[in-house]
Amino acid sequence: AEAFQEELEGLMREVRSEAQEHVLRLVENDMHSLHTTSLKSRDLEREAKEAEQLYMKGVEEYQEYEQEEIEERQLAMLLKRQEEEEKLAAEMTEAVRAEQLNLRRREKRLMLQEEA
């Protein structure tokens, strides 16, 4: 369980890091474009702020999507593990029942041999 948690945390850090790098590259590109464009008028400044807000909203939505994907993978792994554990428990129960049946048969044979 700890190894699974550590692996999950590692994946989450990796996804966050990649998302942040991607966002930084996009922001750098946007900032470069903004600096090369004259922002003399207030309309252009307002449009730039709106574009930045939309961009940041998009980044947040992307990060939420990535988080949901991680959580879905984690849930799927947990469900698979639970199914495997339930299957193993059923197999163990069946093995115990079979052993108990064998023991009863041996006891009957011994009793019959003693009577004979």
C-alpha positions in Angstrom: 0.0 0.0 0.0 2.9 2.4 0.8 4.6 1.5 -2.4 1.4 2.2 -4.3 0.9 5.5 -2.5 4.6 6.5 -3.3 4.1 5.5 -6.9 0.9 7.5 -7.1 2.5 10.5 -5.5 5.5 10.2 -7.9 3.1 10.1 -10.9 1.2 13.1 -9.5 4.5 15.1 -9.1 5.5 14.2 -12.6 2.2 15.3 -14.1 2.2 18.5 -12.1 5.8 19.2 -13.2 5.1 18.5 -16.8 1.9 20.7 -16.7 3.8 23.5 -15.0 6.6 23.3 -17.6 4.1 23.3 -20.4 2.3 26.3 -18.8 5.6 28.2 -18.3 6.5 27.7 -22.0 3.1 28.9 -23.1 3.3 31.9 -20.7 6.8 32.7 -22.0 5.6 32.6 -25.5 2.6 34.7 -24.7 4.7 37.2 -22.8 7.2 37.4 -25.7 4.3 38.0 -28.0 2.9 40.7 -25.7 6.3 42.5 -25.4 6.8 42.5 -29.1 3.3 43.9 -29.7 2.7 47.5 -28.8 0.4 47.8 -25.8 -0.2 51.5 -26.2 -3.9 51.5 -25.9 -6.0 50.6 -23.0 -8.1 48.3 -25.1 -5.1 46.2 -26.0 -4.2 46.0 -22.3 -7.7 44.9 -21.4 -7.7 42.3 -24.1 -4.3 41.0 -22.9 -5.6 40.7 -19.3 -8.7 38.9 -20.6 -6.6 36.6 -22.7 -4.3 35.9 -19.7 -7.3 35.1 -17.5 -8.7 32.8 -20.1 -5.3 31.1 -20.4 -5.0 30.7 -16.7 -8.5 29.3 -16.5 -7.5 26.8 -19.3 -4.5 25.8 -17.3 -6.6 25.2 -14.2 -9.0 23.2 -16.2 -6.2 21.1 -17.7 -4.7 20.5 -14.2 -8.2 19.5 -12.9 -8.6 17.1 -15.8 -5.1 15.6 -15.2 -6.0 15.2 -11.5 -9.3 13.5 -12.4 -7.4 11.1 -14.7 -5.0 10.2 -11.9 -7.8 9.6 -9.5 -9.6 7.4 -12.1 -6.5 5.4 -12.6 -6.0 5.1 -8.9 -9.6 3.9 -8.4 -9.3 1.4 -11.2 -6.1 0.0 -9.6 -7.8 -0.2 -6.2 -10.8 -2.0 -7.6 -8.6 -4.4 -9.5 -6.6 -5.1 -6.3 -9.9 -5.6 -4.3 -11.2 -8.1 -7.0 -7.9 -10.0 -6.8 -8.0 -10.1 -3.0 -11.6 -11.3 -3.1 -10.8 -14.0 -5.6 -7.8 -15.1 -3.5 -10.0 -15.2 -0.4 -12.6 -17.3 -2.3 -9.9 -19.7 -3.5 -8.5 -20.0 0.1 -12.0 -20.7 1.4 -12.5 -23.4 -1.2 -9.1 -25.0 -0.4 -10.0 -25.0 3.4 -13.3 -26.7 2.6 -11.6 -29.3 0.4 -9.1 -30.0 3.1 -11.9 -30.4 5.7 -13.7 -32.8 3.4 -10.5 -34.8 3.0 -10.0 -34.9 6.8 -13.6 -36.1 7.3 -13.1 -38.9 4.7 -9.9 -40.0 6.4 -11.7 -40.1 9.7 -14.5 -42.2 8.3 -12.0 -44.6 6.7 -10.1 -44.9 10.0 -13.3 -45.5 11.9 -14.4 -48.2 9.4 -10.9 -49.8 9.6 -11.1 -49.8 13.4 -14.6 -51.4 13.3 -13.4 -54.1 10.9 
